[in-house]
Amino acid sequence: MNLFQNKTIVLGVTGSIAAYKAATLASRLHQLGAHVHVAMTDAATHFITPLTFESLTHRRVLRDVLALGADSEIEHVSFAKRADMVLIAPATANTLAKLAHGFTDDVISAICLDTRAPILLAPAMETGMWENAATRDNLKILTQRGMFLVEPNAGHLASGASGKGRMAEPQEILDAARHVFARDGSLAGKRVVITAGGTREAIDPVRVISNHSSGKMGYALAEEALSRGANVSLITSVDELPNPYGAEITRVVSTQDLYDTVLGEMRGADVLIMAAAPADFRPASMADRKIKKEEMAEWNIELIRNPDILGEVARVRANDPANAPRVVVGFAAETNDLIQHARGKLERKNLDMLVANPVPQTFGSDNVKATLLFKNRNEMDLQPMTKENLAEVIFAQVEKLLK
Ligand SMILES: Cc1cc2nc3c(=O)[nH]c(=O)nc-3n(C[C@H](O)[C@H](O)[C@H](O)COP(=O)(O)O)c2cc1C
């Protein structure tokens, strides 16, 4: 779900070396379909030219608090009213101080004082400035008044020093902006637990048994739930994918870890989506040192069954529904007789919905051809689509099931 489409965003750029990153931000927001109006302080124009932003956004840059627009409207008042969000990136210590104390002697601070739109701040400054009690107090005032903050990172600073104060990267700022827009979404106040990735079962300290699940589907589902305003708990075995911004992440390795975590996390959850591919079997025992190939000509590993996570979820739902999610969605990945196996799983595990995928095509791919099966025996045979689009389709159905 693209929350930026047709949103009017005033992007305030202030006098920091990080102003160059605001060009990426303006470009990305424009590409996402937002109407981006850049406002700059005088100091900011020493770091990057208005021409850059005007080329990227195809809109004039706002620079003067005393300017009148077309039809003689007062520009900063007009943009304060039209904005769906004011995003200040980078936000200097000076601008934060002005905002905290209600100054309006530049176009950005004037818009901020007048607007009713959410304001998101992405500060950038030297560590000394960031840690100074004045900045701490100013930020406390601003966040207590309801402004949103995407904290700077620790790292290399323009002065050559290293420490906290480096502006968050554009992607992180976009994620934070999405999080702000999502807070009134259709799943606001709902808790959604999602699992992702294939589990790994240790044979010895070096070797594992696993499967080809990439976790991409689970991560796409987490992003979609976050865009709809849900509180998302993502239980994942994947290290390679970026953490969805705003999700509470729990890392697991084995199916037993996943089982323990899911049963704990699902209490009080509204929705559980099991997109992970848990290993069904694990070695009966794990060697405590690496098995050397010179020691044996062949190696037969005895495998035992792992606990059945969805089976246990079904048991809790039947015996103690107050402690189980209202909607449970499973996935089935099959090489043959997909729909028949999927229907059997849906019934055995008492699922509300099951997403059936053919494998190996689905594993690791960005696209998927899925069929949705429902408890009431309805089926939706979907066209091939990206995992992001499938996540949208799944959540549209989940929302119906929650009603
Ligand atoms: C090279 C250079 C880099 C600067 N970087 C920052 C910065 O990252 N953060 C900051 O708060 N001030 C920084 N400053 C100081 C601000 O530009 C200065 O405080 C200015 O008055 C801010 O004005 P503004 O908030 O109206 O944009 C920098 C100054 C220079 C010369």
The ligand as a Tripos MOL2 file, in Angstrom:
@<TRIPOS>MOLECULE
LIG
   31    33     1     0     0
SMALL
NO_CHARGES

@<TRIPOS>ATOM
      1 C1         29.7450   23.1150    6.8680 C.3       1 LIG1
      2 C2         28.6880   23.3510    7.9100 C.ar      1 LIG1
      3 C3         27.8910   22.3050    8.3030 C.ar      1 LIG1
      4 C4         26.8900   22.4710    9.2490 C.ar      1 LIG1
      5 N1         26.1440   21.4060    9.6300 N.ar      1 LIG1
      6 C5         25.2100   21.5820   10.5870 C.ar      1 LIG1
      7 C6         24.4490   20.4750   11.0130 C.ar      1 LIG1
      8 O1         24.5490   19.3360   10.5180 O.2       1 LIG1
      9 N2         23.5340   20.6620   11.9730 N.ar      1 LIG1
     10 C7         23.3320   21.8870   12.5520 C.ar      1 LIG1
     11 O2         22.5170   21.9830   13.4550 O.2       1 LIG1
     12 N3         24.0490   22.9620   12.1560 N.ar      1 LIG1
     13 C8         24.9780   22.8350   11.1910 C.ar      1 LIG1
     14 N4         25.6970   23.9100   10.7790 N.ar      1 LIG1
     15 C9         25.3720   25.2310   11.3420 C.3       1 LIG1
     16 C10        24.0780   25.7880   10.7410 C.3       1 LIG1
     17 O3         24.1960   25.8990    9.3230 O.3       1 LIG1
     18 C11        23.7450   27.1290   11.3740 C.3       1 LIG1
     19 O4         23.4520   26.9330   12.7420 O.3       1 LIG1
     20 C12        22.6120   27.8400   10.6910 C.3       1 LIG1
     21 O5         22.3650   29.0520   11.3750 O.3       1 LIG1
     22 C13        21.3670   27.0140   10.6750 C.3       1 LIG1
     23 O6         20.3160   27.7600   10.1300 O.3       1 LIG1
     24 P1         18.8990   27.1490    9.7850 P.3       1 LIG1
     25 O7         18.4510   26.3450   10.9600 O.co2     1 LIG1
     26 O8         18.0300   28.3540    9.5780 O.co2     1 LIG1
     27 O9         19.0360   26.3620    8.5310 O.co2     1 LIG1
     28 C14        26.6970   23.7610    9.8160 C.ar      1 LIG1
     29 C15        27.4770   24.8400    9.3880 C.ar      1 LIG1
     30 C16        28.4650   24.6140    8.4570 C.ar      1 LIG1
     31 C17        29.3080   25.7970    8.0290 C.3       1 LIG1
@<TRIPOS>BOND
     1     1     2 1
     2     2     3 ar
     3     2    30 ar
     4     3     4 ar
     5     4     5 ar
     6     4    28 ar
     7     5     6 ar
     8     6     7 ar
     9     6    13 1
    10     7     8 2
    11     7     9 ar
    12     9    10 ar
    13    10    11 2
    14    10    12 ar
    15    12    13 ar
    16    13    14 ar
    17    14    15 1
    18    14    28 ar
    19    15    16 1
    20    16    17 1
    21    16    18 1
    22    18    19 1
    23    18    20 1
    24    20    21 1
    25    20    22 1
    26    22    23 1
    27    23    24 1
    28    24    25 2
    29    24    26 1
    30    24    27 1
    31    28    29 ar
    32    29    30 ar
    33    30    31 1
@<TRIPOS>SUBSTRUCTURE
     1 LIG1         1 GROUP 0 **** ****
